[in-house]
C-alpha cells in the first residue's frame, strides 16, 4: 500500500438511470479536491434537464469543506450528459479533459452539423490534459494517461493510489468497454488497458459505470489493478491482443446504441454546455436520421 499521504479520500455517487459513478476525490491533508464524471439529469421523453445528481455531489463537497481545483471528464460520454459547467459554477475549479477532444469535436461536429460557430479546438475547456502530464490534487501527485480505444479522447487519471479509468474497464465480472463508436478501436483499447495493468497491483480502480453482471445483486464501482488482471472476463492476464480483438468486435456487433448517445455527445463535446438558443430563445438537440 502506498503511504497515507498518497492515498486520496474518494466518495462515489451513483446515478442509477445512466448507471454512472461520479466521484469527489480529495487530499485529506489540504482538503483540496477534484470532481470526476459528474452527471446532468436528463429526461429524454420530456427534453428536460435537472441537477438532482449534481446537487448531491455539490452538497457533499461543501459539507466536507472541500476546495475544488479540478472538474474533470474522463472522456466525451455517450451515456449521460455532463454536469461539469454546473459543478464548476457552484464549486469552482478548472474544467479538464484529454487533448484528443479535438478529434471527437471534429467527428461529431460534422455529424451534428454544428456549423462554424462550434469550435473544434477544445477551447470550451479550461485545460486539455496531455498523455503523461502530471498535476496535483492538494499535496497528492496525479497523472493523466491517454487510454483510447473506447473513444479517441479517453484518459485515465491516476491520483495517488487511485486510478479513474472512465469506460476502459468495468467490474471484472462484466469486462471492458465497447469500441464501435466513431474513432473507437478494439486493438487500441487492449493496448490502453495494458498501460493500466502496468500500475501497481494494489492501485484502486474506480469505474465510470456498472451494469450488475448476472448473479450480482449490487452495483459496484471499485476494483483493483490486481483483481482486474486476475479476473476480468475479457482481458485478464493470458488473454492475447488478437483474441481480445476478436471477442470485442463480435460482442460489439450485438450491442444496440446507448439510449442517450445522441443527446449526450452533442452536449458533452461542448464541455457540458447546452447548444446555443435559437432566435425564439429555445435550445434544441439534433437527432441525425439514418446515419448512425
Residue pairs with C-beta under 8 A, 6 or more apart in sequence:
1 7
1 161
1 202
2 160
2 161
2 200
2 202
5 29
5 139
5 140
6 140
6 141
6 160
6 161
7 160
7 161
7 162
8 25
8 26
8 27
8 28
8 137
8 140
8 159
8 160
8 161
8 162
9 25
9 26
9 27
9 28
10 23
10 24
10 25
10 162
10 204
10 206
11 23
11 24
11 60
12 21
12 22
12 23
12 206
12 221
12 222
13 21
13 22
13 23
13 24
13 39
13 53
13 56
13 57
13 60
14 20
14 21
14 210
14 219
14 221
15 21
15 22
15 39
15 41
15 53
15 80
16 219
17 41
18 39
18 79
18 80
18 209
18 260
19 79
19 209
19 210
19 211
19 219
20 37
20 39
20 77
20 79
20 80
20 208
20 209
21 37
21 206
21 207
21 208
21 209
21 210
21 221
22 35
22 36
22 37
22 38
22 39
22 53
22 57
23 35
23 36
23 37
23 164
23 206
24 33
24 34
24 35
24 57
24 60
24 61
24 64
24 66
25 33
25 34
25 35
25 36
25 137
25 159
25 162
25 164
26 32
26 33
26 34
26 64
26 66
26 137
26 138
27 33
27 137
27 138
27 139
27 140
29 138
29 139
30 138
30 139
31 64
31 65
31 66
31 67
31 138
32 66
32 67
32 68
32 69
32 137
32 138
33 61
33 66
33 67
33 68
33 69
33 70
33 137
33 138
34 68
34 69
34 70
34 71
34 72
34 93
34 137
34 142
34 157
34 159
35 57
35 61
35 68
35 70
35 71
35 72
35 84
35 87
35 91
35 93
36 72
36 73
36 74
36 157
36 164
36 206
37 72
37 73
37 74
37 77
37 82
37 164
37 166
37 208
38 53
38 54
38 57
38 71
38 73
38 82
38 83
38 84
38 86
38 87
39 53
39 54
39 80
39 81
39 82
39 83
40 49
40 50
40 51
40 53
40 54
40 80
40 81
40 82
40 83
40 86
40 267
40 272
41 49
41 50
41 51
41 52
41 53
41 54
42 48
42 49
42 50
42 80
42 81
42 260
42 263
42 264
43 49
43 50
44 259
44 260
44 263
47 285
49 81
49 274
51 83
51 86
53 83
54 83
54 86
54 87
54 90
57 87
58 87
58 90
58 91
61 68
61 91
62 91
66 91
67 92
68 87
68 91
68 92
68 93
69 92
69 93
69 94
69 137
69 138
70 93
70 94
70 96
70 135
70 137
71 84
71 87
71 88
71 91
71 93
71 94
71 95
71 96
72 84
72 95
72 96
72 97
72 157
72 164
73 82
73 84
73 95
73 96
73 97
73 268
73 271
73 272
74 97
74 98
74 154
74 155
74 156
74 157
74 164
74 165
74 166
74 167
74 208
75 97
75 98
75 150
75 151
75 153
75 154
75 155
75 166
75 167
76 97
76 101
76 104
76 108
76 151
76 153
76 265
76 268
76 269
77 167
77 208
77 264
77 265
77 268
78 151
78 181
78 258
78 260
78 261
78 264
78 265
79 209
79 258
79 259
79 260
79 261
79 264
80 260
80 264
81 260
81 263
81 264
81 267
81 268
81 272
82 267
82 268
82 271
82 272
83 272
84 95
84 271
84 272
85 95
85 271
85 272
85 273
86 272
87 93
88 94
88 95
94 126
94 127
95 124
95 125
95 126
95 127
95 271
95 272
96 125
96 126
96 127
96 128
96 129
97 122
97 125
97 128
97 129
97 153
97 155
97 271
98 128
98 129
98 144
98 146
98 153
98 154
98 155
99 122
99 128
99 129
99 130
99 153
100 146
100 148
100 152
100 153
101 122
101 125
101 128
101 153
101 269
102 120
102 121
102 122
103 152
103 153
103 183
104 151
104 152
104 153
104 183
104 265
104 269
105 118
105 119
105 120
105 121
105 122
105 269
106 120
107 182
107 183
108 114
108 182
108 265
108 266
108 269
109 118
109 120
109 269
111 182
111 288
111 291
112 265
112 266
112 286
112 288
113 286
113 288
114 266
117 276
118 270
122 128
124 270
124 271
124 273
125 271
129 135
129 144
129 155
129 157
130 144
130 146
131 144
131 145
131 146
132 143
132 144
132 145
132 146
133 143
133 144
134 141
134 142
134 143
135 142
135 143
135 144
136 142
137 159
137 160
140 159
140 160
141 160
142 157
142 158
142 159
142 160
143 157
143 158
144 155
144 156
144 157
144 158
145 155
145 156
145 157
145 158
145 195
145 196
146 154
146 155
146 192
147 154
147 155
147 156
147 165
147 166
147 168
147 192
147 193
147 195
147 196
148 154
148 183
148 185
148 188
148 189
148 192
149 168
149 177
149 179
149 184
149 185
149 186
149 187
149 188
149 189
149 190
149 191
149 192
149 193
150 166
150 167
150 168
150 177
150 178
150 179
150 181
150 184
150 189
151 167
151 181
151 183
151 184
152 183
152 184
154 166
154 167
154 168
154 192
155 166
156 163
156 164
156 165
156 166
156 168
156 192
156 195
156 196
157 163
157 164
158 164
158 199
158 203
161 200
161 202
161 203
161 204
162 203
162 204
162 206
163 196
163 199
163 203
163 204
163 205
163 206
163 225
164 206
164 208
165 196
165 205
165 206
165 207
165 208
166 208
167 177
167 208
167 209
168 176
168 177
168 189
168 192
168 193
168 196
169 175
169 176
169 177
169 193
169 196
169 205
169 207
169 223
169 228
169 232
169 235
170 176
170 177
170 207
170 209
170 210
170 211
171 207
171 210
171 213
171 216
171 220
171 221
171 223
172 223
172 227
172 228
172 230
172 231
172 232
172 233
172 236
173 213
173 215
173 216
173 231
173 233
174 210
174 211
174 213
174 233
175 232
175 233
175 234
175 235
176 189
176 193
176 232
176 234
176 235
176 248
177 189
178 184
178 248
178 251
178 252
178 255
179 185
179 186
179 188
179 189
179 248
179 249
179 252
180 252
180 253
180 255
181 261
186 244
186 245
186 248
186 249
186 252
187 241
187 245
189 248
190 235
190 241
190 244
190 245
190 248
191 241
193 235
196 205
196 225
196 228
197 225
197 228
197 229
197 237
199 225
200 225
201 224
201 225
201 226
201 229
202 224
202 225
202 226
203 224
203 225
204 222
204 223
204 224
205 222
205 223
205 224
205 225
205 227
205 228
206 221
206 222
207 221
207 222
207 223
208 221
210 219
210 220
210 221
212 218
212 219
228 235
228 236
229 236
229 237
230 236
230 237
234 244
234 247
234 248
235 244
257 292
258 264
261 292
262 285
262 286
262 287
262 288
262 292
263 285
266 275
266 285
266 286
267 273
267 274
267 275
267 285
274 283
275 283
275 284
275 285
275 286
276 283
277 283
278 284
